[in-house]
């Protein structure tokens, strides 16, 4: 669904997403034979689904002989990966995604150091060391044990940030990175050298002990750089061996990295509500005016009138409008009382915290992305950008970040930033200004300054100012939500400038 309305997207169903995600973990060895799956309650919490959806997914996996389910017992993986000489089936599968796997490791190297260092900043040095203490305990154990211990510790560290997106991003990248395959092949020369280059997880824990964010980032970057180089070298050697045997290198499969920031929130009425919030906040529908009739909105978005009524009911609860029986739905910016009561609702609270999590994530991830995309943004593109940003009702920051996403050379990075951008309905921000998006405010001014730095060719300054734009939006909305009574919003602190 576009920012200006139109038909809603034909999204993959939530059940299909959960099924595909778990199936991928089993087939790639991320979840191994004999290992238990998360419990039903854990699946519901992780994927934001109901108990029926979770049961349906487990039933499908069981019917495919991938797992065994028993009443009152955890489901267990029973899938046995193909055992051929030299494990050729799995090697072929990995080589068929060689480019994608390389981009996954590169993307992790750009995003994860920022998230880990920030999570330490949020929870504090002592708490972070407590999360990571298992890494020291198992520092001399077998590589697979060290990896599992480190993975668990890093998940706990990301959870301590209070951000609703960090863990999901990390998990999705790890699954597609085919970690179990490379652990099994760890004695290969290139991978052995990669593991030596960054030592072991204890080296990371020692960086946390310093309490220095830049040192933490540096060591994580070193780790991911070594792994990316080692994986690429190893895959190149496997491809050469395949050519030497006359079998040929498998044809590269279509890249299929996927991540859904809106799990459980893709209902059509929510998409429509976000679109209407954008229109209200940017001034397309002004305070006191009436929205089109329910029938007209249903025709525009290509949905039923009942779906439109659900979207309008949500806007009523959030304080963006009020529906009258005869007159229709009137914009009522900003109904503080309605917002206060809406934030007492569990679903709306989570929606708002997800929105703030997205702003916080972009404050950390947009900078590295801007540096990567910088060289691809031509003079012609700058002229197009300027024209788009000057259009009536345009959202300058949205235009600018979508340009950065378009020129990112790493597809997994593009997917992640696109997903996060899609949950940042900017009308929510601009609704705090009487004149909407066209009123003079700090966010627009900072965005225009970022664009000026881009025009001047000042890459690092452009990246820093772009991050600052998201940081300002985070502070503005978070502080307002705390005033409205959403005290949990205060946990989403603003990252410090690097």
PASEBA-447849 format. One record per residue (C-alpha): x, y, z; residue number from 1. Coordinates in steps of 0.2 Angstrom, whole numbers, plus 5000, padded with zeros to 4 digits. Each point is the difference from the previous one (the first is absolute). Layout:
<sites>
<site xx="X" yy="Y" zz="Z" k="NUM"/>
...
</sites>
This chain:
<sites>
<site xx="5000" yy="5000" zz="5000" k="1"/>
<site xx="5008" yy="5016" zz="4995" k="2"/>
<site xx="5001" yy="5016" zz="5011" k="3"/>
<site xx="4986" yy="5008" zz="4991" k="4"/>
<site xx="4987" yy="4986" zz="5000" k="5"/>
<site xx="4996" yy="4988" zz="4987" k="6"/>
<site xx="4997" yy="4981" zz="5002" k="7"/>
<site xx="5007" yy="4991" zz="5015" k="8"/>
<site xx="5015" yy="4988" zz="4997" k="9"/>
<site xx="4997" yy="4982" zz="4997" k="10"/>
<site xx="5011" yy="4994" zz="5015" k="11"/>
<site xx="5005" yy="4983" zz="5004" k="12"/>
<site xx="4989" yy="4993" zz="5013" k="13"/>
<site xx="5007" yy="5000" zz="5018" k="14"/>
<site xx="4998" yy="4981" zz="5001" k="15"/>
<site xx="5010" yy="4998" zz="4984" k="16"/>
<site xx="5014" yy="5011" zz="5006" k="17"/>
<site xx="5002" yy="4990" zz="5017" k="18"/>
<site xx="4999" yy="4983" zz="4991" k="19"/>
<site xx="5013" yy="5006" zz="4987" k="20"/>
<site xx="5012" yy="5007" zz="5013" k="21"/>
<site xx="4999" yy="4984" zz="5011" k="22"/>
<site xx="5002" yy="4989" zz="4985" k="23"/>
<site xx="5015" yy="5010" zz="4994" k="24"/>
<site xx="5008" yy="4998" zz="5018" k="25"/>
<site xx="4998" yy="4981" zz="4999" k="26"/>
<site xx="5005" yy="4997" zz="4982" k="27"/>
<site xx="5016" yy="5011" zz="5002" k="28"/>
<site xx="5005" yy="4991" zz="5016" k="29"/>
<site xx="4997" yy="5015" zz="5011" k="30"/>
<site xx="4988" yy="4989" zz="5010" k="31"/>
<site xx="5008" yy="4983" zz="5000" k="32"/>
<site xx="4994" yy="4982" zz="5001" k="33"/>
<site xx="4995" yy="4996" zz="5018" k="34"/>
<site xx="4998" yy="5019" zz="5005" k="35"/>
<site xx="4984" yy="5006" zz="5008" k="36"/>
<site xx="4990" yy="5014" zz="4991" k="37"/>
<site xx="4995" yy="5015" zz="5011" k="38"/>
<site xx="4984" yy="4996" zz="5010" k="39"/>
<site xx="4983" yy="5006" zz="4993" k="40"/>
<site xx="5000" yy="5015" zz="5012" k="41"/>
<site xx="5018" yy="5005" zz="4994" k="42"/>
<site xx="4995" yy="4999" zz="4982" k="43"/>
<site xx="4985" yy="5011" zz="5003" k="44"/>
<site xx="5011" yy="5013" zz="5009" k="45"/>
<site xx="5014" yy="4999" zz="4987" k="46"/>
<site xx="4989" yy="5001" zz="4985" k="47"/>
<site xx="4985" yy="5010" zz="5007" k="48"/>
<site xx="4988" yy="4987" zz="4995" k="49"/>
<site xx="4985" yy="4991" zz="5009" k="50"/>
<site xx="5000" yy="4983" zz="5007" k="51"/>
<site xx="4990" yy="4993" zz="4985" k="52"/>
<site xx="5013" yy="5007" zz="4987" k="53"/>
<site xx="5014" yy="4992" zz="5010" k="54"/>
<site xx="4992" yy="4983" zz="5000" k="55"/>
<site xx="4996" yy="5001" zz="4982" k="56"/>
<site xx="5018" yy="5003" zz="4996" k="57"/>
<site xx="5006" yy="4986" zz="5011" k="58"/>
<site xx="4987" yy="4988" zz="4992" k="59"/>
<site xx="5006" yy="5004" zz="4982" k="60"/>
<site xx="5019" yy="4997" zz="5005" k="61"/>
<site xx="4995" yy="4984" zz="5008" k="62"/>
<site xx="4990" yy="4994" zz="4985" k="63"/>
<site xx="5016" yy="5003" zz="4990" k="64"/>
<site xx="5010" yy="4989" zz="5012" k="65"/>
<site xx="5011" yy="5015" zz="5005" k="66"/>
<site xx="4995" yy="4999" zz="5019" k="67"/>
<site xx="4991" yy="4988" zz="5012" k="68"/>
<site xx="4986" yy="5007" zz="5011" k="69"/>
<site xx="4993" yy="4992" zz="5015" k="70"/>
<site xx="4987" yy="5006" zz="5012" k="71"/>
<site xx="5008" yy="5010" zz="5015" k="72"/>
<site xx="5017" yy="4997" zz="4993" k="73"/>
<site xx="5011" yy="5012" zz="4990" k="74"/>
<site xx="5001" yy="4998" zz="4982" k="75"/>
<site xx="5016" yy="4992" zz="4994" k="76"/>
<site xx="5009" yy="5001" zz="4983" k="77"/>
<site xx="5001" yy="4983" zz="4992" k="78"/>
<site xx="5006" yy="5006" zz="4983" k="79"/>
<site xx="5016" yy="4991" zz="4994" k="80"/>
<site xx="5010" yy="5010" zz="4988" k="81"/>
<site xx="5006" yy="4991" zz="4984" k="82"/>
<site xx="5016" yy="4990" zz="5003" k="83"/>
<site xx="5009" yy="4998" zz="4984" k="84"/>
<site xx="5018" yy="4999" zz="4997" k="85"/>
<site xx="5008" yy="5016" zz="5004" k="86"/>
<site xx="4983" yy="5007" zz="5005" k="87"/>
<site xx="4998" yy="5005" zz="4982" k="88"/>
<site xx="4981" yy="5004" zz="5002" k="89"/>
<site xx="5004" yy="5013" zz="5013" k="90"/>
<site xx="5015" yy="5007" zz="4991" k="91"/>
<site xx="4990" yy="5003" zz="4985" k="92"/>
<site xx="4986" yy="5008" zz="5009" k="93"/>
<site xx="5013" yy="5012" zz="5008" k="94"/>
<site xx="5009" yy="5004" zz="4984" k="95"/>
<site xx="4983" yy="5004" zz="4992" k="96"/>
<site xx="4998" yy="5014" zz="5012" k="97"/>
<site xx="5018" yy="5005" zz="5000" k="98"/>
<site xx="4997" yy="5018" zz="4996" k="99"/>
<site xx="4986" yy="5002" zz="5012" k="100"/>
<site xx="5010" yy="4992" zz="5014" k="101"/>
<site xx="5014" yy="5012" zz="4997" k="102"/>
<site xx="4989" yy="5015" zz="5001" k="103"/>
<site xx="4992" yy="4993" zz="5016" k="104"/>
<site xx="5017" yy="5000" zz="5009" k="105"/>
<site xx="5004" yy="5017" zz="4993" k="106"/>
<site xx="4983" yy="5007" zz="5006" k="107"/>
<site xx="5003" yy="4993" zz="5018" k="108"/>
<site xx="5017" yy="5008" zz="5000" k="109"/>
<site xx="4992" yy="5017" zz="4997" k="110"/>
<site xx="4985" yy="4999" zz="5011" k="111"/>
<site xx="5004" yy="4988" zz="5015" k="112"/>
<site xx="5015" yy="5010" zz="5007" k="113"/>
<site xx="4989" yy="5015" zz="5002" k="114"/>
<site xx="4986" yy="4990" zz="5008" k="115"/>
<site xx="5011" yy="4991" zz="5012" k="116"/>
<site xx="5010" yy="5015" zz="5006" k="117"/>
<site xx="4984" yy="5010" zz="5002" k="118"/>
<site xx="4992" yy="4986" zz="5010" k="119"/>
<site xx="5015" yy="5001" zz="5012" k="120"/>
<site xx="4998" yy="5018" zz="5001" k="121"/>
<site xx="4981" yy="4998" zz="5005" k="122"/>
<site xx="5002" yy="4986" zz="5013" k="123"/>
<site xx="5017" yy="5005" zz="5007" k="124"/>
<site xx="5017" yy="4992" zz="5001" k="125"/>
<site xx="4997" yy="4989" zz="5015" k="126"/>
<site xx="4983" yy="4993" zz="4994" k="127"/>
<site xx="5008" yy="4997" zz="4983" k="128"/>
<site xx="5014" yy="4990" zz="5008" k="129"/>
<site xx="4987" yy="4990" zz="5009" k="130"/>
<site xx="4992" yy="4995" zz="4984" k="131"/>
<site xx="5016" yy="4996" zz="4992" k="132"/>
<site xx="5008" yy="4990" zz="5014" k="133"/>
<site xx="4996" yy="4984" zz="4992" k="134"/>
<site xx="5011" yy="5004" zz="4986" k="135"/>
<site xx="5015" yy="5000" zz="5011" k="136"/>
<site xx="4995" yy="4984" zz="5009" k="137"/>
<site xx="4999" yy="4991" zz="4983" k="138"/>
<site xx="5015" yy="5010" zz="4992" k="139"/>
<site xx="5010" yy="4984" zz="4998" k="140"/>
<site xx="4986" yy="4988" zz="4995" k="141"/>
<site xx="4997" yy="4993" zz="4983" k="142"/>
<site xx="4996" yy="5013" zz="4986" k="143"/>
<site xx="4982" yy="4995" zz="4999" k="144"/>
<site xx="4997" yy="5001" zz="5019" k="145"/>
<site xx="5009" yy="5017" zz="5000" k="146"/>
<site xx="4988" yy="5006" zz="4986" k="147"/>
<site xx="4984" yy="4994" zz="5008" k="148"/>
<site xx="5006" yy="5008" zz="5017" k="149"/>
<site xx="5004" yy="5017" zz="4991" k="150"/>
<site xx="4984" yy="5000" zz="4990" k="151"/>
<site xx="4989" yy="4998" zz="5016" k="152"/>
<site xx="5010" yy="5013" zz="5009" k="153"/>
<site xx="4999" yy="5013" zz="4985" k="154"/>
<site xx="4981" yy="4997" zz="4999" k="155"/>
<site xx="4999" yy="5004" zz="5019" k="156"/>
<site xx="5010" yy="5016" zz="4997" k="157"/>
<site xx="4989" yy="5006" zz="4986" k="158"/>
<site xx="4984" yy="4996" zz="5010" k="159"/>
<site xx="5008" yy="5012" zz="5014" k="160"/>
<site xx="4999" yy="5014" zz="4987" k="161"/>
<site xx="4980" yy="5000" zz="5002" k="162"/>
<site xx="5000" yy="5002" zz="4981" k="163"/>
<site xx="4986" yy="4988" zz="4992" k="164"/>
<site xx="5010" yy="4998" zz="4984" k="165"/>
<site xx="5018" yy="4996" zz="5004" k="166"/>
<site xx="4998" yy="4982" zz="5004" k="167"/>
<site xx="4989" yy="4996" zz="4985" k="168"/>
<site xx="5013" yy="5008" zz="4988" k="169"/>
<site xx="5015" yy="4990" zz="5008" k="170"/>
<site xx="4990" yy="4984" zz="4999" k="171"/>
<site xx="4995" yy="5002" zz="4982" k="172"/>
<site xx="5017" yy="5004" zz="4995" k="173"/>
<site xx="5008" yy="4985" zz="5009" k="174"/>
<site xx="4988" yy="4988" zz="4993" k="175"/>
<site xx="5004" yy="5005" zz="4982" k="176"/>
<site xx="5018" yy="5001" zz="5004" k="177"/>
<site xx="5001" yy="4980" zz="5000" k="178"/>
<site xx="5010" yy="5001" zz="5016" k="179"/>
<site xx="4998" yy="4981" zz="5004" k="180"/>
<site xx="5008" yy="4996" zz="4983" k="181"/>
<site xx="5015" yy="5010" zz="5002" k="182"/>
<site xx="5002" yy="4994" zz="5018" k="183"/>
<site xx="5001" yy="4982" zz="4993" k="184"/>
<site xx="5013" yy="5006" zz="4988" k="185"/>
<site xx="5010" yy="5010" zz="5013" k="186"/>
<site xx="5016" yy="4991" zz="4996" k="187"/>
<site xx="5001" yy="5006" zz="4983" k="188"/>
<site xx="5016" yy="5011" zz="4998" k="189"/>
<site xx="4990" yy="5017" zz="4996" k="190"/>
<site xx="4988" yy="4997" zz="5014" k="191"/>
<site xx="5013" yy="4995" zz="5013" k="192"/>
<site xx="5010" yy="5016" zz="4996" k="193"/>
<site xx="4984" yy="5010" zz="5002" k="194"/>
<site xx="4997" yy="4993" zz="5017" k="195"/>
<site xx="5018" yy="5004" zz="5005" k="196"/>
<site xx="4998" yy="5018" zz="4994" k="197"/>
<site xx="4988" yy="5004" zz="5013" k="198"/>
<site xx="5005" yy="4987" zz="5013" k="199"/>
<site xx="4984" yy="4994" zz="5009" k="200"/>
<site xx="4985" yy="5008" zz="5008" k="201"/>
<site xx="5010" yy="5004" zz="5016" k="202"/>
<site xx="5008" yy="5013" zz="4989" k="203"/>
<site xx="4983" yy="5009" zz="4998" k="204"/>
<site xx="4996" yy="4999" zz="5019" k="205"/>
<site xx="5017" yy="5008" zz="5003" k="206"/>
<site xx="4995" yy="5015" zz="4989" k="207"/>
<site xx="4984" yy="5002" zz="5011" k="208"/>
<site xx="5011" yy="5000" zz="5015" k="209"/>
<site xx="5008" yy="5016" zz="4994" k="210"/>
<site xx="4983" yy="5009" zz="4999" k="211"/>
<site xx="5006" yy="5008" zz="4984" k="212"/>
<site xx="4986" yy="5000" zz="4987" k="213"/>
<site xx="5012" yy="5003" zz="4985" k="214"/>
<site xx="5012" yy="4986" zz="5006" k="215"/>
<site xx="4984" yy="4988" zz="5001" k="216"/>
<site xx="4995" yy="5006" zz="4983" k="217"/>
<site xx="5018" yy="4997" zz="4993" k="218"/>
<site xx="5001" yy="4982" zz="5007" k="219"/>
<site xx="4983" yy="4995" zz="4993" k="220"/>
<site xx="5005" yy="5008" zz="4983" k="221"/>
<site xx="5016" yy="4990" zz="5000" k="222"/>
<site xx="4991" yy="4984" zz="5004" k="223"/>
<site xx="4987" yy="5002" zz="4986" k="224"/>
<site xx="5014" yy="5006" zz="4988" k="225"/>
<site xx="5010" yy="4984" zz="5003" k="226"/>
<site xx="4985" yy="4989" zz="4999" k="227"/>
<site xx="4994" yy="5008" zz="4984" k="228"/>
<site xx="5017" yy="4998" zz="4992" k="229"/>
<site xx="5002" yy="4982" zz="5006" k="230"/>
<site xx="4983" yy="4995" zz="4994" k="231"/>
<site xx="5003" yy="5008" zz="4983" k="232"/>
<site xx="5017" yy="4991" zz="4998" k="233"/>
<site xx="4993" yy="4984" zz="5005" k="234"/>
<site xx="4985" yy="5001" zz="4988" k="235"/>
<site xx="5012" yy="5004" zz="4986" k="236"/>
<site xx="5010" yy="4985" zz="5004" k="237"/>
<site xx="4984" yy="4989" zz="5000" k="238"/>
<site xx="4995" yy="5008" zz="4983" k="239"/>
<site xx="5017" yy="4996" zz="4993" k="240"/>
<site xx="4999" yy="4982" zz="5006" k="241"/>
<site xx="4983" yy="4998" zz="4992" k="242"/>
<site xx="5006" yy="5006" zz="4983" k="243"/>
<site xx="5015" yy="4989" zz="5002" k="244"/>
<site xx="4989" yy="4984" zz="5002" k="245"/>
<site xx="4990" yy="5005" zz="4984" k="246"/>
<site xx="4984" yy="5002" zz="5010" k="247"/>
<site xx="5001" yy="5019" zz="4998" k="248"/>
<site xx="4995" yy="5013" zz="5012" k="249"/>
<site xx="4981" yy="5000" zz="5004" k="250"/>
<site xx="4991" yy="5014" zz="4992" k="251"/>
<site xx="4997" yy="5015" zz="5012" k="252"/>
<site xx="4982" yy="4999" zz="5007" k="253"/>
<site xx="4989" yy="5015" zz="5002" k="254"/>
<site xx="5005" yy="5009" zz="5016" k="255"/>
<site xx="4987" yy="4997" zz="5013" k="256"/>
<site xx="5005" yy="5009" zz="5016" k="257"/>
<site xx="4984" yy="5006" zz="5009" k="258"/>
<site xx="4996" yy="5008" zz="5016" k="259"/>
<site xx="4983" yy="5007" zz="5005" k="260"/>
<site xx="5001" yy="5015" zz="5013" k="261"/>
<site xx="4981" yy="5000" zz="5000" k="262"/>
<site xx="4997" yy="4982" zz="5006" k="263"/>
<site xx="4982" yy="4999" zz="5006" k="264"/>
<site xx="4996" yy="5017" zz="4994" k="265"/>
<site xx="4997" yy="4998" zz="4982" k="266"/>
<site xx="4981" yy="5000" zz="5001" k="267"/>
<site xx="4993" yy="5011" zz="4986" k="268"/>
<site xx="4991" yy="5011" zz="5012" k="269"/>
<site xx="5017" yy="5004" zz="5008" k="270"/>
<site xx="5008" yy="5004" zz="4983" k="271"/>
<site xx="4985" yy="5012" zz="4996" k="272"/>
<site xx="5001" yy="5008" zz="5018" k="273"/>
<site xx="5018" yy="5004" zz="4997" k="274"/>
<site xx="4997" yy="5007" zz="4983" k="275"/>
<site xx="4986" yy="5012" zz="5007" k="276"/>
<site xx="5011" yy="5005" zz="5015" k="277"/>
<site xx="5013" yy="5005" zz="4987" k="278"/>
<site xx="4987" yy="5010" zz="4991" k="279"/>
<site xx="4994" yy="5009" zz="5015" k="280"/>
<site xx="5017" yy="5003" zz="5008" k="281"/>
<site xx="5007" yy="5008" zz="4983" k="282"/>
<site xx="4985" yy="5011" zz="4998" k="283"/>
<site xx="4991" yy="4991" zz="4986" k="284"/>
<site xx="4985" yy="4999" zz="5011" k="285"/>
<site xx="5000" yy="5015" zz="5012" k="286"/>
<site xx="4994" yy="5001" zz="5018" k="287"/>
<site xx="4981" yy="5003" zz="5000" k="288"/>
<site xx="4998" yy="4993" zz="4982" k="289"/>
<site xx="4990" yy="4984" zz="4996" k="290"/>
<site xx="5008" yy="4985" zz="4992" k="291"/>
<site xx="4992" yy="4992" zz="4985" k="292"/>
<site xx="4985" yy="4989" zz="5002" k="293"/>
<site xx="5003" yy="4982" zz="5005" k="294"/>
<site xx="4994" yy="4994" zz="4983" k="295"/>
<site xx="5012" yy="5012" zz="4992" k="296"/>
<site xx="5015" yy="4994" zz="5010" k="297"/>
<site xx="4995" yy="4982" zz="4997" k="298"/>
<site xx="5001" yy="5003" zz="4982" k="299"/>
<site xx="5016" yy="5009" zz="5001" k="300"/>
<site xx="5009" yy="4987" zz="5010" k="301"/>
<site xx="4991" yy="4985" zz="4991" k="302"/>
<site xx="4993" yy="4993" zz="5016" k="303"/>
<site xx="4983" yy="4997" zz="5009" k="304"/>
<site xx="4991" yy="5014" zz="5009" k="305"/>
<site xx="5002" yy="4989" zz="5016" k="306"/>
<site xx="5019" yy="5001" zz="4998" k="307"/>
<site xx="4999" yy="5019" zz="4999" k="308"/>
<site xx="4989" yy="5001" zz="5015" k="309"/>
<site xx="5014" yy="4990" zz="5010" k="310"/>
<site xx="5013" yy="5012" zz="4994" k="311"/>
<site xx="4989" yy="5015" zz="5005" k="312"/>
<site xx="4997" yy="4992" zz="5017" k="313"/>
<site xx="5018" yy="4999" zz="5003" k="314"/>
<site xx="5003" yy="5019" zz="4995" k="315"/>
<site xx="4986" yy="5004" zz="5012" k="316"/>
<site xx="5008" yy="4991" zz="5014" k="317"/>
<site xx="5017" yy="5008" zz="4996" k="318"/>
<site xx="4992" yy="5018" zz="5000" k="319"/>
<site xx="5003" yy="5004" zz="4982" k="320"/>
<site xx="4981" yy="5001" zz="4996" k="321"/>
<site xx="4983" yy="4998" zz="5006" k="322"/>
<site xx="4986" yy="4991" zz="4991" k="323"/>
<site xx="4982" yy="5006" zz="5001" k="324"/>
<site xx="4985" yy="4990" zz="4995" k="325"/>
<site xx="4993" yy="5012" zz="4987" k="326"/>
<site xx="5014" yy="5013" zz="4996" k="327"/>
<site xx="5014" yy="4987" zz="4997" k="328"/>
<site xx="5018" yy="5000" zz="5007" k="329"/>
<site xx="5008" yy="5017" zz="5005" k="330"/>
<site xx="5018" yy="5003" zz="5003" k="331"/>
<site xx="5003" yy="5005" zz="5018" k="332"/>
<site xx="5019" yy="5003" zz="5002" k="333"/>
<site xx="5005" yy="4997" zz="5013" k="334"/>
<site xx="4988" yy="4992" zz="5012" k="335"/>
<site xx="5011" yy="4998" zz="5016" k="336"/>
<site xx="4987" yy="4991" zz="5010" k="337"/>
<site xx="4997" yy="4987" zz="4986" k="338"/>
<site xx="5018" yy="4998" zz="4998" k="339"/>
<site xx="5002" yy="4997" zz="5019" k="340"/>
<site xx="4987" yy="4987" zz="5001" k="341"/>
<site xx="5006" yy="4992" zz="4983" k="342"/>
<site xx="5018" yy="4997" zz="5008" k="343"/>
<site xx="4992" yy="4990" zz="5014" k="344"/>
<site xx="4995" yy="4987" zz="4987" k="345"/>
<site xx="5013" yy="4987" zz="4998" k="346"/>
<site xx="5000" yy="4999" zz="4981" k="347"/>
<site xx="5002" yy="5019" zz="4998" k="348"/>
<site xx="5013" yy="5001" zz="5013" k="349"/>
<site xx="5010" yy="4987" zz="4990" k="350"/>
<site xx="4997" yy="5009" zz="4984" k="351"/>
<site xx="5007" yy="5016" zz="5007" k="352"/>
<site xx="5015" yy="4991" zz="5008" k="353"/>
<site xx="5003" yy="4992" zz="4983" k="354"/>
<site xx="5000" yy="5017" zz="4991" k="355"/>
<site xx="5012" yy="5007" zz="5013" k="356"/>
<site xx="5011" yy="4985" zz="4998" k="357"/>
<site xx="5001" yy="5003" zz="4981" k="358"/>
<site xx="5005" yy="5018" zz="5003" k="359"/>
<site xx="5014" yy="4994" zz="5012" k="360"/>
<site xx="5005" yy="4986" zz="4988" k="361"/>
<site xx="5002" yy="5013" zz="4985" k="362"/>
<site xx="5010" yy="5012" zz="5011" k="363"/>
<site xx="5013" yy="4986" zz="5001" k="364"/>
<site xx="4999" yy="4991" zz="4983" k="365"/>
<site xx="4996" yy="5015" zz="4988" k="366"/>
<site xx="5018" yy="5007" zz="5002" k="367"/>
<site xx="5010" yy="4985" zz="4994" k="368"/>
<site xx="4987" yy="4998" zz="4986" k="369"/>
<site xx="5002" yy="5018" zz="4995" k="370"/>
<site xx="5019" yy="4997" zz="4998" k="371"/>
<site xx="4997" yy="4984" zz="4990" k="372"/>
<site xx="4988" yy="5008" zz="4988" k="373"/>
<site xx="5009" yy="5017" zz="4999" k="374"/>
<site xx="5010" yy="4997" zz="4984" k="375"/>
<site xx="4985" yy="4993" zz="4990" k="376"/>
<site xx="4990" yy="5016" zz="5002" k="377"/>
<site xx="5003" yy="5010" zz="4984" k="378"/>
<site xx="4998" yy="5018" zz="4996" k="379"/>
<site xx="4984" yy="4996" zz="4990" k="380"/>
<site xx="4993" yy="4990" zz="5015" k="381"/>
<site xx="5004" yy="5016" zz="5011" k="382"/>
<site xx="4989" yy="5010" zz="4988" k="383"/>
<site xx="4986" yy="4988" zz="5001" k="384"/>
<site xx="5002" yy="4999" zz="5019" k="385"/>
<site xx="4999" yy="5019" zz="5002" k="386"/>
<site xx="4984" yy="5000" zz="4989" k="387"/>
<site xx="4992" yy="4986" zz="5010" k="388"/>
<site xx="5004" yy="5009" zz="5016" k="389"/>
<site xx="4992" yy="5016" zz="4994" k="390"/>
<site xx="4983" yy="4992" zz="4995" k="391"/>
<site xx="4985" yy="5005" zz="5011" k="392"/>
<site xx="4997" yy="4988" zz="5014" k="393"/>
<site xx="5016" yy="4991" zz="4997" k="394"/>
<site xx="5010" yy="4994" zz="5016" k="395"/>
<site xx="5018" yy="5005" zz="4997" k="396"/>
<site xx="5008" yy="4987" zz="5011" k="397"/>
<site xx="4989" yy="4986" zz="4993" k="398"/>
<site xx="5006" yy="5005" zz="4982" k="399"/>
<site xx="5018" yy="5001" zz="5006" k="400"/>
<site xx="5001" yy="4983" zz="5009" k="401"/>
<site xx="4991" yy="4991" zz="4986" k="402"/>
<site xx="5013" yy="5007" zz="4988" k="403"/>
<site xx="5014" yy="4993" zz="5011" k="404"/>
<site xx="4991" yy="4983" zz="5001" k="405"/>
<site xx="4998" yy="5000" zz="4981" k="406"/>
<site xx="5019" yy="5002" zz="4997" k="407"/>
<site xx="5006" yy="4988" zz="5014" k="408"/>
<site xx="5011" yy="4987" zz="4992" k="409"/>
<site xx="4995" yy="4986" zz="5012" k="410"/>
<site xx="4983" yy="4993" zz="4998" k="411"/>
<site xx="4997" yy="4993" zz="5018" k="412"/>
<site xx="5004" yy="5018" zz="5006" k="413"/>
<site xx="4987" yy="5007" zz="4988" k="414"/>
<site xx="4987" yy="4987" zz="5006" k="415"/>
<site xx="5003" yy="5005" zz="5018" k="416"/>
<site xx="5000" yy="5018" zz="4998" k="417"/>
<site xx="4985" yy="5000" zz="4988" k="418"/>
<site xx="4990" yy="4990" zz="5013" k="419"/>
<site xx="5004" yy="5012" zz="5014" k="420"/>
<site xx="4996" yy="5015" zz="4989" k="421"/>
<site xx="4983" yy="4992" zz="4997" k="422"/>
<site xx="4995" yy="5001" zz="5018" k="423"/>
<site xx="5005" yy="5018" zz="5002" k="424"/>
<site xx="4984" yy="5008" zz="4994" k="425"/>
<site xx="5006" yy="5018" zz="5001" k="426"/>
<site xx="4983" yy="5008" zz="5002" k="427"/>
<site xx="5001" yy="4994" zz="5018" k="428"/>
<site xx="5015" yy="5012" zz="5003" k="429"/>
<site xx="4993" yy="5015" zz="4990" k="430"/>
<site xx="4983" yy="4999" zz="5009" k="431"/>
<site xx="5009" yy="5009" zz="5014" k="432"/>
<site xx="5001" yy="5015" zz="4989" k="433"/>
<site xx="4985" yy="5011" zz="4995" k="434"/>
<site xx="5007" yy="5003" zz="4983" k="435"/>
<site xx="5004" yy="4982" zz="4997" k="436"/>
<site xx="5015" yy="4995" zz="4989" k="437"/>
<site xx="5002" yy="5017" zz="4992" k="438"/>
<site xx="5001" yy="5009" zz="5016" k="439"/>
<site xx="5018" yy="5006" zz="5005" k="440"/>
<site xx="5007" yy="4988" zz="5012" k="441"/>
<site xx="5016" yy="4993" zz="5005" k="442"/>
<site xx="4998" yy="4983" zz="4992" k="443"/>
<site xx="4997" yy="5008" zz="4983" k="444"/>
<site xx="5015" yy="5012" zz="5002" k="445"/>
<site xx="5012" yy="4986" zz="5005" k="446"/>
<site xx="4994" yy="4990" zz="4985" k="447"/>
<site xx="5004" yy="5014" zz="4989" k="448"/>
<site xx="5017" yy="5002" zz="5008" k="449"/>
<site xx="5003" yy="4982" zz="4997" k="450"/>
<site xx="4996" yy="5002" zz="4982" k="451"/>
<site xx="5011" yy="5015" zz="4998" k="452"/>
<site xx="5015" yy="4990" zz="5007" k="453"/>
<site xx="4996" yy="4986" zz="4988" k="454"/>
<site xx="5000" yy="5013" zz="4986" k="455"/>
<site xx="5017" yy="5006" zz="5006" k="456"/>
<site xx="5007" yy="4983" zz="5000" k="457"/>
<site xx="5004" yy="4999" zz="5018" k="458"/>
<site xx="4996" yy="4982" zz="5003" k="459"/>
<site xx="5003" yy="4998" zz="5019" k="460"/>
<site xx="4992" yy="5016" zz="5004" k="461"/>
<site xx="4984" yy="4995" zz="4990" k="462"/>
<site xx="5000" yy="4983" zz="5009" k="463"/>
<site xx="5001" yy="5008" zz="5017" k="464"/>
<site xx="4986" yy="5013" zz="4996" k="465"/>
<site xx="4989" yy="4987" zz="4993" k="466"/>
<site xx="5001" yy="4990" zz="5017" k="467"/>
<site xx="4997" yy="5016" zz="5009" k="468"/>
<site xx="4984" yy="5002" zz="4991" k="469"/>
<site xx="4993" yy="4983" zz="5006" k="470"/>
<site xx="5007" yy="5004" zz="5017" k="471"/>
<site xx="4990" yy="5016" zz="5001" k="472"/>
<site xx="4984" yy="4992" zz="4995" k="473"/>
<site xx="5003" yy="4986" zz="5013" k="474"/>
<site xx="5002" yy="5013" zz="5014" k="475"/>
<site xx="4985" yy="5010" zz="4994" k="476"/>
<site xx="4987" yy="4986" zz="4999" k="477"/>
<site xx="5007" yy="4991" zz="5015" k="478"/>
<site xx="4999" yy="5014" zz="5012" k="479"/>
<site xx="4983" yy="5004" zz="4994" k="480"/>
<site xx="4995" yy="4982" zz="5003" k="481"/>
<site xx="5007" yy="5000" zz="5017" k="482"/>
<site xx="4989" yy="5015" zz="5004" k="483"/>
<site xx="4985" yy="4991" zz="4994" k="484"/>
<site xx="5004" yy="4986" zz="5012" k="485"/>
<site xx="5010" yy="4987" zz="4990" k="486"/>
<site xx="5014" yy="4999" zz="5013" k="487"/>
<site xx="5008" yy="4986" zz="4991" k="488"/>
<site xx="5005" yy="5011" zz="4986" k="489"/>
<site xx="5013" yy="5008" zz="5011" k="490"/>
<site xx="5010" yy="4984" zz="4999" k="491"/>
<site xx="5004" yy="5004" zz="4981" k="492"/>
<site xx="5014" yy="5012" zz="5003" k="493"/>
<site xx="5008" yy="5010" zz="4986" k="494"/>
<site xx="5017" yy="4993" zz="4994" k="495"/>
<site xx="5014" yy="5012" zz="5003" k="496"/>
<site xx="5008" yy="5007" zz="4985" k="497"/>
<site xx="5016" yy="4991" zz="4994" k="498"/>
</sites>
